[in-house]
Structure formats: structure tokens, C-alpha cells
């Protein structure tokens, strides 16, 4: 029995490992198909996706069939071992009883002991059917649990200076270089600048110039590979991350909402915020009007990912969520892209009025969003190639002029 179980286990574990990978593959295909159903229909690729799913499904089916066939043999073999053992005991025991070498009571007792032992082993084998799959699943979970994060808190965090309510934070980049793991060359090269409390610093550049990567270094979504990023005079790598994040309000490039209500999403910024605080943030983010039009107002339902509201509404709710936090540093990573020009202008005016004390970093593709910034940083291929106000850069930066005149006429640019 032990030998047979070992043989089954040695064959079953690799099959289960393969089956888990193929199960991942079929889930991936199904997820992509459901998420991209409109793209599939638009490009008339329904048959192609059906064939792709069929291929993954057939591959998983064949592997699962091999596993089930293996275990289909296990129970009959174990039962045969049990019955043959009983026959052997009866055969050799009967010969000894017949010759008078053993009393019949001993044979009966031996049969009972044998049946108890082997039947218990047989029951254990039924459990062993699940062990190979459990072992593979446990190994996959263990890989996740044993993964050491590359970004972690220091053993002795440096305390940040106390921030007074209504006061901004100071950001400083000192000769920052950053490259993604495995990349041939860095994304950012020797970037240096400062953003003072109450200042609006805009970052503009062509696609792939490193704008989003730059602002993602502040909340330590990545760690710099050279130089340092400082918040209020302290290197972010020397801070407790919770304390760092408490000082930041981040509006990501892709606005994401959680299933629940509008109020529950906004209170992610501050769990103790009152309804009045939420309405004030919505007014600043230009989202109060459409929330009032909803039947339930702040208790209006939000589906997972915010798919029951438009892209512009989703962006405004994400901005309001960050404003509820009343953080000293606000980071807008292309967070105005889904807004029309009028809403964009009103929102920026409201930000100046309500959050003028905060340090604001704005990443934008649209020149109209950043023309009135206190300072504009122009990025090209991971380097800052220009810094100044809109008018100063029009005179001094060829890269900035190209970006501006690709969107605005000369009269609009100098207005």
C-alpha cells in the first residue's frame, strides 16, 4: 500500500501543478474576454476568442482527465490489496490450523486485526486523494506569503515635523534617477526640483517622458535607484509609510471607485468626515450637482469600479475623495483628462480658493489645465528640459512651444 501510494503521489503532484497553471490560463482568457467584450465585437473577433477559449478549455480538460483516471485506478487497487491480504491470511492461517500449529481463535483474531489496520489505511488513502492538490495549492499560497516586499518601512523611522491644519508640505527631488527592474536604461535621469507649500507645480511632456513615474516616487509606489525624494525635509525611504501617506492626497491616472455608496467612497479619504465635509469636497470637485440629481444623494450606489457613472463623474468623485482628506500635498496624475474645458477651469479655480494652502503637483497632457500654474516643468525622455511659468517657457523652451502650439493657436497661447 505504501509503495502504491508513493507511486500515485509522484505522478499526481506534477499533474496537479500543471492543472493549476492551466486553470489560471482559462481564467485569464475568460477575464479578458468579459472585460474586452466591446473590443472583441468591434473588431469582429468573436470566433477567434471562442477558439482561444476552446483551446485553453481542452488543455485543462485533458489534464484533469489524466488526474481522474489515475485516482480511478487507486481505489480498486487498494481494495484488491485489502482482499488479497485477507485471502493470504486465510490461506496460510488455514494451513497452520489444519496442521495443529495454531488455534483457530488466533486466526480469527489475526483476521480482525488485519481488517482493522488495512481498512483504516484504506480510509486514509481516500484522504490522500486530496493531498496532492492541496500540496500544490499550499505551495502557491506559500510563495505569496514568503515574498519579501522590496519597499518596506525602516526599522527606526524618522519622525516627520508636525503639520498644522491648513498648511502644505514641501517636496524636493535631489538628483533622482529611476529605472524599472530589468529595464535597459533608466526612465528618469538626474531630476531635481522643489515644490513649496501653497505652490502649484505642473508637469508636462510627451507620452513616455516619465511624468507619472516621477509623481509615483513620492508615495513610494517605487523607490528611487539614485538620488533622494524628500517630503518636509525627510527622505521618504526613512519615513513610516502610513505617516507619509497621511500627508498625501493622490488622484491616480485611472480613477477607481469601490462598490458601495458615494459617501463610503469619499470617506476613504477621512473616515470621520461629516456629510458637510463631503458636500464641500464635492462642490470643490464640481461633483455636487450630479450627486444631488441622484435619488439617494450621498447614499447613491456605486458599482465595483464605478461602472455605473461616467468617466468624468468618476474622476470628480476621485478628486473629491482626495480633498476630503485635507492633505498638505495633492498629486493629480492626469486627473482632469475626462473633464470638459469649462468643468476643468471651474475645478482649478475652486482648488485655488479652497486648497490654495496645499502643495499641488499636476501631471497633465492638456496645456489649458496647466497654463496658470506657478511653475511648469517640461519633461523629455526622463529629463527636465525646461522650468518656469507659461510665458517664460514659451520664450525659452522649444519642447514646450511644440506642445503648446500642437493644441492652441498662437493667439490662445499668449492670451
C-alpha positions as CSV (number, residue, x, y, z in Angstrom):
1,X,0.0,0.0,0.0
2,X,2.8,2.4,0.9
3,X,4.6,1.7,-2.3
4,X,1.5,2.2,-4.4
5,X,0.6,5.4,-2.6
6,X,4.1,6.8,-3.2
7,X,3.8,5.9,-6.9
8,X,0.4,7.7,-7.2
9,X,1.7,10.8,-5.3
10,X,4.8,11.0,-7.5
11,X,2.6,11.1,-10.6
12,X,-0.3,13.2,-9.3
13,X,1.7,16.2,-7.9
14,X,3.2,17.2,-11.3
15,X,-0.3,16.7,-12.9
16,X,-1.9,19.0,-10.3
17,X,0.8,21.6,-10.7
18,X,0.1,21.6,-14.5
19,X,-3.7,21.6,-13.8
20,X,-3.4,24.8,-11.6
21,X,-1.4,26.6,-14.3
22,X,-4.0,25.6,-16.9
23,X,-6.8,26.7,-14.6
24,X,-5.1,30.1,-14.3
25,X,-4.9,30.3,-18.1
26,X,-8.5,29.6,-18.7
27,X,-9.5,32.1,-16.0
28,X,-7.2,34.7,-17.7
29,X,-8.8,34.1,-21.1
30,X,-12.3,34.3,-19.6
31,X,-11.5,37.5,-17.7
32,X,-10.0,39.1,-20.8
33,X,-13.0,38.1,-22.9
34,X,-15.5,39.5,-20.5
35,X,-13.6,42.7,-19.9
36,X,-12.9,43.3,-23.6
37,X,-16.2,42.2,-25.0
38,X,-16.8,45.5,-26.7
39,X,-13.4,45.5,-28.4
40,X,-14.0,41.9,-29.5
41,X,-17.3,42.8,-31.1
42,X,-15.9,46.0,-32.7
43,X,-13.1,44.0,-34.4
44,X,-15.3,41.0,-35.2
45,X,-13.1,38.6,-33.3
46,X,-15.8,36.6,-31.6
47,X,-14.8,33.3,-33.4
48,X,-11.1,33.9,-32.6
49,X,-11.9,34.3,-28.9
50,X,-14.2,31.2,-28.9
51,X,-11.3,29.2,-30.4
52,X,-8.8,30.6,-27.9
53,X,-11.2,29.6,-25.0
54,X,-11.8,26.2,-26.5
55,X,-8.0,25.6,-26.8
56,X,-7.5,26.5,-23.1
57,X,-10.5,24.5,-22.0
58,X,-9.5,21.4,-24.0
59,X,-6.0,21.6,-22.5
60,X,-7.4,21.8,-18.9
61,X,-9.9,19.0,-19.7
62,X,-7.2,16.6,-20.9
63,X,-5.0,17.2,-17.8
64,X,-8.0,16.8,-15.5
65,X,-8.9,13.6,-17.2
66,X,-5.5,12.2,-16.6
67,X,-5.7,13.0,-12.9
68,X,-9.2,11.4,-12.6
69,X,-8.1,8.3,-14.4
70,X,-5.1,8.0,-12.1
71,X,-7.3,8.2,-9.0
72,X,-10.0,6.0,-10.6
73,X,-7.4,3.2,-10.5
74,X,-6.3,3.9,-6.9
75,X,-9.5,2.7,-5.1
76,X,-9.8,-0.6,-6.9
77,X,-6.1,-1.3,-6.4
78,X,-6.3,-0.6,-2.7
79,X,-9.4,-2.7,-2.3
80,X,-7.7,-5.5,-4.1
81,X,-4.7,-5.3,-1.8
82,X,-7.1,-5.5,1.2
83,X,-9.0,-8.5,-0.2
84,X,-5.8,-10.3,-1.3
85,X,-4.3,-9.8,2.2
86,X,-7.4,-11.4,3.7
87,X,-7.1,-14.3,1.3
88,X,-3.4,-14.8,2.1
89,X,-4.1,-14.8,5.8
90,X,-6.9,-17.3,5.4
91,X,-4.7,-19.5,3.1
92,X,-1.6,-19.6,5.3
93,X,-3.6,-19.5,8.6
94,X,-5.8,-22.3,7.4
95,X,-2.7,-24.5,6.7
96,X,-1.3,-23.8,10.2
97,X,-4.7,-24.5,11.8
98,X,-5.0,-27.8,9.8
99,X,-1.6,-28.9,10.9
100,X,-2.4,-28.0,14.5
101,X,0.4,-25.4,14.8
102,X,-2.1,-22.6,15.5
103,X,-5.5,-22.5,17.2
104,X,-8.4,-21.2,15.2
105,X,-9.0,-18.4,17.7
106,X,-5.6,-16.9,16.8
107,X,-6.6,-17.0,13.1
108,X,-9.9,-15.2,13.8
109,X,-8.1,-12.6,15.9
110,X,-5.4,-12.1,13.2
111,X,-8.2,-11.5,10.6
112,X,-9.9,-8.9,12.8
113,X,-6.6,-7.1,13.4
114,X,-5.7,-7.2,9.7
115,X,-9.2,-5.9,8.7
116,X,-9.0,-3.0,11.2
117,X,-5.5,-2.0,10.2
118,X,-6.0,-2.2,6.4
119,X,-9.4,-0.7,6.5
120,X,-8.1,2.3,8.4
121,X,-5.2,2.6,5.9
122,X,-7.8,2.4,3.1
123,X,-9.8,5.3,4.7
124,X,-6.6,7.3,4.9
125,X,-6.0,6.7,1.2
126,X,-9.3,8.3,0.4
127,X,-8.0,11.4,2.2
128,X,-4.7,11.1,0.3
129,X,-6.6,11.6,-2.9
130,X,-6.9,15.3,-2.0
131,X,-3.3,15.7,-0.6
132,X,-1.5,16.3,-4.0
133,X,-3.9,19.1,-5.0
134,X,-3.8,20.6,-1.5
135,X,0.0,20.4,-1.6
136,X,0.2,22.3,-4.9
137,X,-2.3,24.9,-3.7
138,X,-0.5,25.3,-0.4
139,X,2.8,25.8,-2.3
140,X,1.3,28.6,-4.4
141,X,-0.1,30.3,-1.3
142,X,3.3,29.9,0.4
143,X,5.0,31.6,-2.5
144,X,2.9,34.7,-1.9
145,X,3.3,34.7,1.9
146,X,7.0,34.2,1.7
147,X,7.5,37.0,-0.9
148,X,9.6,39.8,0.7
149,X,8.3,43.2,-0.4
150,X,11.0,45.4,-2.0
151,X,9.5,48.5,-0.3
152,X,9.2,48.4,3.4
153,X,9.3,50.6,6.5
154,X,12.7,51.4,8.0
155,X,13.5,49.7,11.3
156,X,13.7,53.1,13.0
157,X,11.5,55.6,11.1
158,X,12.5,59.3,11.1
159,X,9.6,61.3,12.7
160,X,8.2,64.0,10.4
161,X,7.8,67.5,11.7
162,X,4.2,68.2,12.9
163,X,1.9,69.6,10.2
164,X,-0.5,72.3,11.3
165,X,-4.1,72.1,9.8
166,X,-4.3,74.2,6.7
167,X,-0.6,74.1,6.0
168,X,1.0,72.5,2.9
169,X,4.1,70.3,2.6
170,X,7.4,70.7,0.9
171,X,8.6,68.3,-1.8
172,X,12.2,68.1,-3.0
173,X,13.7,65.9,-5.7
174,X,17.5,65.7,-5.4
175,X,19.3,64.2,-8.5
176,X,16.7,61.5,-8.8
177,X,17.4,58.6,-11.1
178,X,14.9,55.7,-11.5
179,X,14.8,52.6,-13.7
180,X,12.4,49.7,-13.6
181,X,13.8,46.3,-12.7
182,X,15.2,44.6,-15.8
183,X,15.0,47.8,-17.9
184,X,18.0,48.6,-20.2
185,X,18.1,52.3,-19.3
186,X,16.6,54.5,-16.5
187,X,13.2,56.2,-17.0
188,X,14.3,59.3,-15.1
189,X,17.7,60.9,-15.2
190,X,19.1,63.3,-12.6
191,X,15.8,65.1,-11.8
192,X,16.0,67.9,-9.3
193,X,13.3,70.4,-8.3
194,X,11.3,71.7,-5.3
195,X,7.6,72.4,-4.6
196,X,6.9,74.8,-1.8
197,X,3.7,74.9,0.4
198,X,0.9,76.7,-1.4
199,X,2.6,76.3,-4.8
200,X,1.1,74.7,-7.9
201,X,3.8,72.8,-9.9
202,X,2.6,71.3,-13.2
203,X,4.5,68.6,-15.1
204,X,4.0,68.3,-18.9
205,X,5.7,66.3,-21.6
206,X,5.2,63.9,-24.4
207,X,3.9,60.3,-23.8
208,X,6.6,58.2,-22.2
209,X,8.6,61.1,-20.8
210,X,8.3,59.8,-17.2
211,X,5.7,62.2,-15.8
212,X,3.6,59.5,-14.0
213,X,6.7,57.7,-12.8
214,X,8.0,60.9,-11.3
215,X,5.0,61.5,-9.1
216,X,4.7,57.8,-8.2
217,X,8.1,58.1,-6.4
218,X,6.6,60.5,-3.8
219,X,4.2,58.0,-2.1
220,X,6.8,55.2,-2.6
221,X,4.9,53.2,-5.1
222,X,8.5,52.7,-6.3
223,X,11.8,53.6,-4.7
224,X,14.4,55.7,-6.5
225,X,17.5,53.9,-7.8
226,X,19.6,57.1,-7.3
227,X,19.3,60.4,-5.5
228,X,16.5,61.1,-3.0
229,X,12.9,62.3,-2.7
230,X,12.2,64.4,0.4
231,X,8.9,65.4,2.0
232,X,9.1,68.1,4.6
233,X,12.9,67.7,4.6
234,X,12.9,63.9,5.3
235,X,13.8,61.2,2.8
236,X,10.7,59.2,2.0
237,X,12.6,55.9,2.4
238,X,13.4,56.9,6.1
239,X,9.7,57.5,6.9
240,X,6.9,55.3,8.3
241,X,4.8,54.8,5.2
242,X,1.5,55.3,7.0
243,X,2.7,58.7,8.2
244,X,3.9,59.6,4.7
245,X,0.6,58.6,3.1
246,X,-1.3,60.6,5.7
247,X,0.2,63.7,4.3
248,X,-0.6,62.9,0.7
249,X,-3.7,63.1,-1.4
250,X,-3.2,61.1,-4.6
251,X,-5.6,61.1,-7.5
252,X,-4.3,58.4,-9.9
253,X,-4.4,58.4,-13.6
254,X,-7.2,55.8,-13.7
255,X,-9.9,56.8,-11.2
256,X,-11.1,53.8,-9.3
257,X,-14.2,53.6,-7.1
258,X,-15.2,50.7,-4.8
259,X,-18.6,49.1,-4.6
260,X,-20.8,50.8,-2.0
261,X,-22.1,54.3,-1.9
262,X,-20.8,57.7,-2.8
263,X,-20.4,58.5,0.9
264,X,-18.5,55.3,1.6
265,X,-16.1,56.1,-1.3
266,X,-15.5,59.6,-0.2
267,X,-14.9,58.6,3.4
268,X,-11.9,56.5,2.3
269,X,-10.1,59.9,2.5
270,X,-11.3,60.5,6.0
271,X,-13.5,58.0,7.9
272,X,-14.6,60.7,10.3
273,X,-15.7,63.2,7.7
274,X,-19.2,64.6,8.2
275,X,-21.8,64.9,5.4
276,X,-21.0,68.7,5.3
277,X,-17.3,67.8,4.7
278,X,-18.3,65.5,1.9
279,X,-20.5,68.1,0.2
280,X,-17.8,70.7,0.5
281,X,-15.3,68.4,-1.2
282,X,-17.9,67.6,-3.9
283,X,-18.5,71.3,-4.5
284,X,-14.8,71.9,-5.0
285,X,-14.5,68.9,-7.3
286,X,-17.5,70.1,-9.3
287,X,-19.4,66.9,-8.5
288,X,-22.1,68.2,-6.2
289,X,-24.7,68.8,-9.0
290,X,-24.8,65.3,-10.4
291,X,-24.8,63.8,-6.9
292,X,-27.8,65.9,-5.9
293,X,-29.6,64.7,-9.0
294,X,-29.2,61.1,-7.9
295,X,-32.3,59.8,-5.9
296,X,-30.3,58.8,-2.9
297,X,-27.7,61.7,-2.9
298,X,-24.7,60.7,-0.9
299,X,-26.2,57.2,-0.4
300,X,-26.3,56.7,-4.1
301,X,-25.0,53.2,-5.1
302,X,-21.6,52.8,-6.8
303,X,-20.9,49.5,-8.5
304,X,-17.4,47.9,-8.5
305,X,-15.0,50.1,-10.4
306,X,-17.6,52.9,-10.6
307,X,-19.0,51.5,-13.9
308,X,-22.5,53.0,-13.2
309,X,-21.1,56.6,-13.5
310,X,-19.4,58.3,-16.5
311,X,-15.7,58.7,-16.8
312,X,-15.9,62.5,-15.9
313,X,-18.1,61.8,-12.9
314,X,-15.7,59.0,-11.7
315,X,-12.8,61.4,-12.0
316,X,-14.6,64.1,-10.0
317,X,-15.5,61.6,-7.2
318,X,-11.9,60.5,-7.1
319,X,-10.8,64.2,-6.7
320,X,-13.4,64.8,-4.0
321,X,-12.2,61.7,-2.2
322,X,-8.7,63.2,-2.0
323,X,-10.0,66.6,-1.0
324,X,-11.9,65.1,1.9
325,X,-8.5,64.0,3.3
326,X,-7.4,67.7,3.6
327,X,-3.8,66.5,2.9
328,X,-1.0,69.0,2.7
329,X,0.2,67.6,-0.6
330,X,-2.1,66.9,-3.5
331,X,-0.9,64.9,-6.5
332,X,-3.0,64.9,-9.7
333,X,-1.8,62.3,-12.1
334,X,-3.6,63.4,-15.3
335,X,-6.8,63.6,-13.3
336,X,-8.6,66.2,-15.4
337,X,-8.4,64.3,-18.8
338,X,-12.1,63.3,-18.8
339,X,-13.4,66.8,-17.9
340,X,-14.6,69.3,-20.4
341,X,-12.8,72.6,-20.5
342,X,-15.5,74.5,-18.5
343,X,-15.5,72.0,-15.7
344,X,-11.7,71.8,-15.7
345,X,-11.5,75.6,-15.3
346,X,-14.1,75.8,-12.6
347,X,-12.4,72.9,-10.7
348,X,-9.0,74.5,-10.8
349,X,-10.5,77.9,-9.6
350,X,-12.2,76.1,-6.7
351,X,-8.9,74.3,-5.9
352,X,-7.1,77.6,-5.7
353,X,-9.9,79.0,-3.5
354,X,-10.4,76.1,-1.1
355,X,-7.0,74.3,-1.2
356,X,-4.6,77.2,-2.0
357,X,-2.5,76.5,1.0
358,X,-1.7,72.9,-0.2
359,X,1.2,71.9,-2.4
360,X,-0.2,70.8,-5.7
361,X,1.5,68.7,-8.3
362,X,-0.4,68.4,-11.6
363,X,0.5,66.0,-14.3
364,X,-1.4,66.9,-17.5
365,X,-1.4,66.4,-21.2
366,X,-3.8,69.4,-21.8
367,X,-2.0,72.7,-21.9
368,X,-5.1,74.6,-20.8
369,X,-5.0,72.7,-17.5
370,X,-1.5,74.0,-16.5
371,X,-1.2,77.4,-18.1
372,X,-1.8,79.2,-14.8
373,X,0.4,77.0,-12.7
374,X,3.1,78.8,-10.5
375,X,5.7,76.7,-12.2
376,X,5.7,74.3,-15.1
377,X,8.3,71.5,-15.5
378,X,8.8,70.3,-19.1
379,X,10.0,66.7,-19.3
380,X,11.5,64.9,-22.3
381,X,13.0,61.4,-22.2
382,X,13.1,61.3,-18.4
383,X,14.8,64.7,-18.0
384,X,13.6,68.2,-17.0
385,X,14.4,70.3,-20.1
386,X,12.5,73.4,-19.0
387,X,11.2,75.1,-15.9
388,X,9.3,78.3,-15.5
389,X,5.9,80.0,-16.0
390,X,3.8,79.5,-19.1
391,X,5.1,82.8,-20.7
392,X,8.7,82.2,-19.7
393,X,8.7,78.7,-21.3
394,X,7.1,80.0,-24.5
395,X,10.2,82.2,-24.9
396,X,12.8,79.7,-23.6
397,X,11.7,76.1,-24.3
398,X,11.3,74.7,-27.8
399,X,9.8,71.5,-26.4
400,X,7.2,73.4,-24.5
401,X,6.3,75.5,-27.6
402,X,5.8,72.4,-29.7
403,X,3.4,71.0,-27.1
404,X,1.5,74.3,-26.7
405,X,1.1,75.0,-30.5
406,X,0.0,71.5,-31.1
407,X,-3.1,72.2,-29.0
408,X,-3.6,76.0,-29.1
409,X,-3.4,78.7,-31.7
410,X,-0.8,81.5,-31.1
411,X,-3.5,83.9,-30.0
412,X,-4.9,81.4,-27.4
413,X,-1.3,80.6,-26.2
414,X,-0.4,84.2,-25.3
415,X,-3.9,85.2,-24.1
